[in-house]
Amino acid sequence: QVQLVESGGGLVQAGDSLRLSCAASGRTFSTYGMGWYRQAPGQEREFVAYIRWSSDSTDYGDSVKGRFSISRDNARNTVYLQMNNLKPEDTAIYYCYVVRERGMRNWGQGTQVTVSS
């Protein structure tokens, strides 16, 4: 098992920036990458970003490309999501996840991001 703890959410205004953190602990040696999804009220969970350990390559959802950036700190077993030029439609609970062996995933508890217009 891998345990994930997110932090950094909050209330900001449109155009502001915010950085989310996700700290991993436990069997982190058996993981392949980490990423973020988000879920707004009444909507399905939406892919946000992912980073692969093997190549440091990244993927982004269409709605956040050019505004969000995912990165990692190996020494701290932490992944960051830098969110710039935030929009009200970015309001959601943001969930960190880790990809483990055989495609299994562990999820964090989520952190709320609210963007006011």
ZAMARGU-4260 file (C-alpha; in steps of 0.2 Angstrom, whole numbers, plus 5000, padded with zeros to 4 digits):
<rodrens>
0) 5000/5000/5000 | 5005/5018/4997 | 4998/5032/5008 | 4995/5049/5000 | 4992/5066/5009
5) 4987/5081/4999 | 4989/5099/5004 | 4988/5116/4997 | 4970/5119/4992 | 4961/5134/4997
10) 4950/5149/4991 | 4958/5160/4978 | 4952/5173/4965 | 4951/5170/4946 | 4969/5173/4939
15) 4978/5168/4954 | 4990/5154/4956 | 4990/5139/4969 | 5002/5124/4971 | 4995/5108/4977
20) 5007/5095/4985 | 5005/5076/4987 | 5016/5067/4999 | 5018/5048/4997 | 5023/5036/5010
25) 5024/5017/5012 | 5028/5005/4997 | 5034/5020/4986 | 5047/5009/4978 | 5034/4999/4968
30) 5026/5014/4960 | 5027/5020/4942 | 5020/5037/4942 | 5008/5049/4951 | 4995/5061/4945
35) 4979/5071/4949 | 4961/5070/4945 | 4948/5082/4950 | 4929/5082/4953 | 4917/5096/4953
40) 4900/5095/4962 | 4888/5085/4951 | 4901/5081/4938 | 4912/5065/4934 | 4930/5064/4940
45) 4941/5073/4927 | 4959/5069/4923 | 4971/5083/4927 | 4989/5078/4925 | 5001/5063/4927
50) 5020/5061/4928 | 5029/5045/4924 | 5045/5040/4935 | 5054/5031/4920 | 5055/5046/4909
55) 5048/5061/4919 | 5036/5063/4904 | 5019/5071/4908 | 5002/5071/4902 | 4988/5085/4905
60) 4970/5086/4903 | 4964/5097/4889 | 4956/5110/4900 | 4972/5113/4910 | 4985/5112/4897
65) 4996/5128/4897 | 4991/5133/4914 | 4995/5118/4925 | 5011/5110/4928 | 5015/5094/4937
70) 5033/5090/4945 | 5041/5079/4958 | 5053/5079/4972 | 5061/5062/4973 | 5069/5066/4990
75) 5053/5070/4998 | 5042/5057/4988 | 5031/5072/4984 | 5022/5077/4968 | 5017/5095/4965
80) 5003/5103/4954 | 5007/5121/4950 | 4991/5129/4945 | 4992/5146/4936 | 4978/5158/4929
85) 4965/5149/4939 | 4947/5150/4933 | 4931/5147/4942 | 4928/5131/4932 | 4944/5124/4940
90) 4934/5124/4957 | 4934/5106/4962 | 4941/5093/4974 | 4958/5088/4968 | 4963/5070/4971
95) 4981/5064/4970 | 4984/5046/4965 | 4998/5034/4962 | 5000/5020/4950 | 5007/5004/4957
100) 5011/4986/4951 | 4998/4978/4940 | 4990/4995/4937 | 4983/4996/4954 | 4980/5014/4961
105) 4980/5022/4978 | 4971/5038/4981 | 4972/5053/4993 | 4958/5060/5003 | 4957/5075/4991
110) 4959/5094/4994 | 4947/5107/4990 | 4951/5121/4977 | 4938/5135/4975 | 4941/5149/4963
115) 4930/5164/4964 | 4926/5176/4950
</rodrens>
